[in-house]
Amino acid sequence: MNPQKIKRSVEHLCERKVPIFLWGPPGIGKSSIISQIAREKGIACIDLRLSLLDPTDLRGIPFFDANAQTAIWAPASFLPDGSIKEGILFLDELNTAAPMVQASAYQLILDRKIGEYKLPDGWAIVAAGNRESDKGVVFRMAAPLANRFIHLDMEVNVDDWRSWAISSNIDLSIISFISYRPDALFTFNTHSDSKAFATPRTWAYVNEILLSTPEDDLLMPLISGAIGEELAASFLGFKSVVKDLPDMNAIFEGTTTETPTDTSALHILCTALTLKVNDETRTKELDNLVTYSLNLPGEFAVMIIQDLRQRNIELDYLKSWPLWMKKFNTLLR
């Protein structure tokens, strides 16, 4: 399932407090989706890395109550105590936890309690982990524990990532490069010994590297350390054409028809032009943009229009729209 379908599915199941397990390779945003759901709903989210816990950490520590002459289990302080009514308890890396820790989670997941602790009614449980085929250190999940979840397999989706990247202000060159090379978003290969490989997570690291404005001699080794040397060289070569782009303000003002010939430059330009459109863009400027796109190769003219449509930008009323439709209508999906 793509990330958007995963997000919608988790939202539905969390409403019913049905335990969910998200499966997927490393770095594709499983934990980010859970935190995003919690943030959008205005509820709490507790992220527990079960691989760091001992079996007694979940159940709590026993101590002797002299008055009652009995042993009492003190619940773990990191579990929801009821002071916050609604939230998601996210059990990340569940299948990398030792079997005894997984066993400790049985009762909490199915019965919403463990020992003397009871999970508050407003809290949902979501777990996540990598697949056994992902070369991670994982323990096979016991059938009784697996049967306590609805299992959802999450996959990388370029369109979903692009929407997220735009809303998260990821560097324009990164968004454009992934549009140009969709295969570069996720390059994890279980048969490769490379320490660095591209995932949505490591592309976010590349964004942080660019924001840190390192010296030129550091740029290649830093980005190589995030996504691998070969892909870093390809990305930096792609990024180098930015200086050759025409003036975008002149395009919106309708005072230039200059168009790049380099494919990389065209990808960056089209992405930049659509991102520049917002609620304050005047009708005349939008009309000039559509007019300008008539000078572009068909695939790039369509790229601009599809991006604008995806953002619900109305185009039908523009003077240039009938001409655009006459020229490129057969290319629209």
Residue pairs with C-beta under 8 A, 6 or more apart in sequence:
1 9
1 152
1 153
1 154
1 155
2 154
2 155
2 157
2 159
2 160
3 28
3 29
3 33
3 154
3 157
3 160
3 161
3 164
4 157
4 160
6 22
6 33
6 152
6 154
7 33
7 36
7 37
9 20
9 152
10 20
10 22
10 33
10 34
10 37
10 126
10 152
11 37
11 41
13 20
13 124
13 150
14 20
14 37
14 88
14 124
14 126
15 124
17 112
17 121
17 123
17 124
17 125
18 124
18 150
19 109
19 110
19 125
19 126
19 127
19 148
19 149
19 150
20 125
20 126
20 127
20 149
20 150
20 152
21 94
21 126
21 127
21 128
21 129
21 146
21 149
21 150
21 151
21 152
22 30
22 33
22 34
22 126
22 127
22 128
22 129
22 152
22 154
23 128
23 129
23 130
23 131
23 151
23 152
23 153
23 154
24 30
24 128
24 130
24 131
24 153
24 154
24 155
25 130
25 131
25 134
25 156
25 186
25 188
25 199
26 130
26 134
26 136
26 188
26 199
26 201
27 186
27 188
27 199
27 200
27 201
27 202
28 154
28 155
28 156
28 186
28 199
28 200
28 201
29 164
29 200
29 201
30 92
30 128
30 154
31 47
31 90
31 92
31 128
33 154
34 45
34 47
34 88
34 90
34 126
34 128
35 45
35 47
35 90
37 88
38 44
38 45
38 87
38 88
39 45
41 86
43 86
43 87
43 88
43 122
44 80
44 84
44 86
44 87
44 88
45 87
45 88
45 90
46 78
46 79
46 80
46 87
46 88
46 89
46 90
47 90
47 92
48 78
48 89
48 90
48 91
48 92
49 92
49 93
50 91
50 92
50 93
50 94
50 96
50 97
50 101
50 102
50 105
51 93
51 96
51 97
51 101
53 97
53 101
54 101
55 98
55 100
55 101
55 103
55 104
56 104
57 76
57 101
57 104
58 76
58 79
58 101
58 104
58 105
58 108
58 114
59 73
59 76
59 104
59 114
59 115
59 117
60 73
60 74
60 75
60 76
60 114
60 115
60 116
60 117
61 73
61 74
62 71
62 72
62 73
62 74
63 71
63 72
63 74
64 70
64 71
64 72
65 71
65 72
72 116
73 115
73 116
73 117
75 81
75 115
75 116
75 117
76 117
79 89
79 117
79 119
80 87
80 89
80 119
80 120
80 123
81 120
82 120
84 120
85 120
85 122
86 122
86 123
87 122
87 123
87 124
88 123
88 124
88 125
88 126
89 119
89 123
89 124
89 125
89 126
90 126
90 127
90 128
91 105
91 109
91 125
91 126
91 127
91 128
92 127
92 128
92 129
93 128
93 129
93 130
94 102
94 105
94 127
94 128
94 129
94 141
95 102
95 129
95 130
95 138
95 139
95 140
95 141
96 129
96 130
96 136
96 137
96 138
96 139
97 105
97 139
98 139
99 139
99 142
102 139
102 141
102 142
102 145
103 142
103 145
104 114
105 114
105 145
106 144
106 145
106 148
107 113
107 114
108 114
108 117
108 119
108 125
109 125
109 127
109 145
109 148
109 149
110 148
112 118
112 119
112 125
113 119
119 125
127 149
129 138
129 141
130 136
130 138
131 138
132 138
132 140
133 190
134 188
134 190
135 190
156 185
156 186
156 199
156 200
158 178
158 179
158 182
158 185
161 178
161 185
161 200
162 175
162 178
162 179
163 310
164 200
165 174
165 175
165 178
165 203
166 175
166 275
170 203
170 204
170 207
171 206
171 207
171 210
171 211
172 268
172 271
172 272
172 275
173 210
173 235
173 238
173 239
173 242
173 268
174 203
174 206
174 207
174 210
174 235
175 271
175 275
176 238
176 264
176 267
176 268
176 270
176 271
176 272
177 184
177 235
177 238
177 239
177 267
178 184
178 185
178 203
179 267
179 271
179 303
180 238
180 263
180 264
180 267
181 234
181 238
184 198
184 227
184 231
184 234
184 235
185 198
185 199
185 200
185 203
186 198
186 199
186 200
187 197
187 198
187 199
187 227
187 228
187 231
188 197
188 198
188 199
189 197
194 228
196 202
196 224
196 225
196 226
196 227
196 228
196 229
197 227
197 228
198 226
198 227
198 228
198 231
202 226
202 227
203 226
203 227
205 226
206 223
206 226
206 227
206 235
209 219
209 222
209 223
209 226
214 222
219 236
220 232
220 233
220 236
223 232
223 235
223 236
224 232
224 233
226 232
227 235
237 264
238 264
238 267
238 268
241 260
241 262
241 264
241 265
241 268
242 265
242 268
244 260
244 262
244 265
245 260
245 265
245 268
245 269
245 272
246 256
246 258
246 259
246 260
246 269
247 256
248 269
248 272
248 273
248 276
250 256
251 273
251 288
251 289
251 292
252 276
252 281
252 285
252 288
252 289
253 285
253 288
254 284
254 288
254 291
254 292
256 292
257 292
257 295
259 266
259 295
259 296
260 266
260 269
266 296
266 297
266 300
267 300
270 296
270 300
270 303
270 304
270 307
271 307
273 289
273 292
273 304
274 304
274 307
274 308
274 311
277 286
277 289
277 308
277 311
277 313
283 317
283 318
286 313
286 315
286 318
287 318
287 319
287 320
289 304
290 304
290 305
290 315
290 318
290 320
290 321
290 324
291 320
293 300
293 301
293 304
293 305
293 324
294 301
294 320
294 323
294 324
294 327
296 304
298 328
298 331
299 331
301 324
301 327
301 328
301 331
302 328
302 331
302 332
305 315
305 324
305 328
305 332
306 332
306 333
308 315
309 315
315 321
